[in-house]
Amino acid sequence: MAGAGERGNQRRRGDVKVTLSWNNLADVDLHVVDPNNEEIYWSHKNSASGGVLDFDNRNGYGPENIYWPAGKSPAGAYKVYVNFYARSTSGALNTSSDYTALITAFGNTKIYKGTVTLTGPKVLVATINSSGVIAQGSQLSMDIYDRTAVESKD
């Protein structure tokens, strides 16, 4: 049986989908700026363009997903950010988190890995264009994989 994190990672699909997970009990947040320059994140979970943050995980590990329903993603550039918002409400004293951002855009999929810190700014992980080109942001680690190997069988 799939765990809660696995179900969260697989439950939403669309033209553009970003899934964030991290390695500890910190409150790490996913932010996506859509082509209309509207930012989707914990305080603004739904955009006029149809983008949705499905869950703000404040107690560690993720996942957090931001997605647009299939066929509804607007044309233009997207920016994906990760932010270390706060230490966990559980009392954990983490000051940094290693994260993994799984980005699927118009048929292309890439994984980005990096570290965010409590005192650092939010990090630009990647940009996406309407053709599905996912360009690396300021992070240094990127893994490309075959998306067919990880998609769930419905």
C-alpha positions as CSV (number, residue, x, y, z in Angstrom):
1,M,0.0,0.0,0.0
2,A,1.3,3.4,-0.9
3,G,2.3,5.8,1.9
4,A,0.8,9.3,2.3
5,G,3.7,10.9,0.6
6,E,3.4,8.6,-2.4
7,R,-0.3,9.2,-2.7
8,G,0.3,13.0,-2.5
9,N,2.9,12.8,-5.2
10,Q,0.7,10.8,-7.6
11,R,-2.8,12.2,-7.0
12,R,-2.6,15.3,-9.3
13,R,-1.5,15.4,-13.0
14,G,-1.5,18.2,-15.5
15,D,0.5,20.0,-18.1
16,V,2.6,21.6,-15.4
17,K,3.2,20.0,-12.1
18,V,5.8,20.6,-9.5
19,T,6.3,18.3,-6.4
20,L,8.6,19.3,-3.6
21,S,9.9,17.0,-0.8
22,W,12.7,17.5,1.8
23,N,14.7,15.6,4.3
24,N,13.6,16.8,7.7
25,L,10.9,18.3,10.0
26,A,11.3,21.9,8.7
27,D,8.6,24.0,7.1
28,V,9.9,24.2,3.5
29,D,7.6,25.8,0.9
30,L,7.1,25.5,-2.8
31,H,6.4,28.6,-4.8
32,V,5.6,28.8,-8.5
33,V,5.2,32.0,-10.4
34,D,2.9,31.6,-13.4
35,P,3.1,33.3,-16.8
36,N,0.8,36.1,-15.5
37,N,3.3,36.8,-12.8
38,E,1.0,35.4,-10.1
39,E,2.8,33.5,-7.3
40,I,1.2,30.3,-5.9
41,Y,2.4,29.4,-2.4
42,W,1.1,28.7,1.1
43,S,-0.6,32.1,1.5
44,H,-2.1,32.1,-2.1
45,K,-3.0,28.6,-3.0
46,N,-5.1,29.2,-6.1
47,S,-4.2,31.4,-9.1
48,A,-6.5,33.0,-11.6
49,S,-4.8,30.9,-14.3
50,G,-5.9,27.6,-12.6
51,G,-2.8,26.7,-10.7
52,V,-3.3,25.0,-7.3
53,L,-1.2,24.3,-4.2
54,D,-2.9,21.2,-2.9
55,F,-1.4,21.1,0.6
56,D,0.9,23.3,2.7
57,N,3.0,20.7,4.6
58,R,4.3,22.6,7.7
59,N,5.7,19.6,9.7
60,G,8.3,18.2,7.4
61,Y,9.2,16.0,4.5
62,G,6.4,17.0,2.0
63,P,5.2,16.5,-0.5
64,E,3.8,19.8,-1.6
65,N,2.3,19.9,-5.2
66,I,1.5,22.9,-7.4
67,Y,-0.2,21.9,-10.6
68,W,-2.5,23.0,-13.4
69,P,-5.2,20.6,-14.7
70,A,-4.4,18.9,-18.1
71,G,-5.0,21.3,-20.9
72,K,-5.3,24.3,-18.7
73,S,-1.8,25.5,-18.2
74,P,-1.4,29.0,-19.6
75,A,1.3,29.7,-22.3
76,G,4.4,31.5,-21.1
77,A,7.2,31.2,-18.6
78,Y,7.0,29.7,-15.1
79,K,9.4,30.1,-12.3
80,V,9.9,27.4,-9.5
81,Y,11.2,28.5,-6.1
82,V,11.9,26.7,-2.8
83,N,11.9,28.6,0.5
84,F,12.9,27.5,4.0
85,Y,10.1,29.2,5.8
86,A,10.5,28.1,9.4
87,R,11.5,25.4,11.8
88,S,8.9,22.8,12.3
89,T,6.0,23.3,14.6
90,S,7.1,20.1,16.2
91,G,10.0,21.9,17.8
92,A,12.8,20.5,15.6
93,L,15.8,22.8,15.4
94,N,16.8,22.3,11.8
95,T,18.3,25.4,10.1
96,S,18.7,23.8,6.6
97,S,16.9,21.3,4.5
98,D,18.0,19.2,1.5
99,Y,15.1,19.2,-1.1
100,T,14.1,17.4,-4.2
101,A,11.9,19.2,-6.8
102,L,10.2,16.9,-9.4
103,I,9.1,19.1,-12.3
104,T,6.9,17.9,-15.1
105,A,6.0,20.3,-17.9
106,F,4.3,19.5,-21.2
107,G,5.7,16.0,-21.4
108,N,9.2,16.7,-20.0
109,T,10.3,15.7,-16.5
110,K,13.4,16.7,-14.5
111,I,14.5,16.4,-10.9
112,Y,16.4,19.1,-9.1
113,K,18.2,18.7,-5.8
114,G,19.6,21.4,-3.5
115,T,19.7,22.9,0.0
116,V,17.8,25.8,1.5
117,T,18.6,27.5,4.8
118,L,16.6,29.3,7.5
119,T,18.5,32.5,7.0
120,G,18.8,32.3,3.2
121,P,16.5,33.7,0.5
122,K,14.1,31.6,-1.5
123,V,15.9,29.8,-4.2
124,L,15.1,29.8,-7.9
125,V,15.2,26.1,-8.8
126,A,14.1,26.2,-12.5
127,T,12.2,28.0,-15.2
128,I,9.8,26.4,-17.6
129,N,8.6,27.6,-21.0
130,S,5.5,26.6,-23.0
131,S,7.4,24.0,-25.0
132,G,8.3,22.1,-21.8
133,V,11.9,23.2,-21.7
134,I,12.9,23.1,-18.1
135,A,16.0,25.2,-17.4
136,Q,18.0,25.0,-14.3
137,G,17.8,28.0,-11.9
138,S,20.5,28.8,-9.4
139,Q,20.8,25.2,-8.1
140,L,23.8,23.0,-9.0
141,S,22.4,19.5,-8.9
142,M,20.1,18.1,-11.5
143,D,19.1,14.5,-12.3
144,I,17.2,13.6,-15.5
145,Y,15.2,10.4,-15.5
146,D,12.8,8.5,-17.6
147,R,9.4,9.6,-16.4
148,T,7.7,6.5,-17.6
149,A,9.6,4.6,-14.9
150,V,8.0,6.5,-12.1
151,E,4.4,7.3,-13.2
152,S,1.7,5.5,-11.4
153,K,-0.4,2.9,-13.0
154,D,-4.0,4.0,-12.6
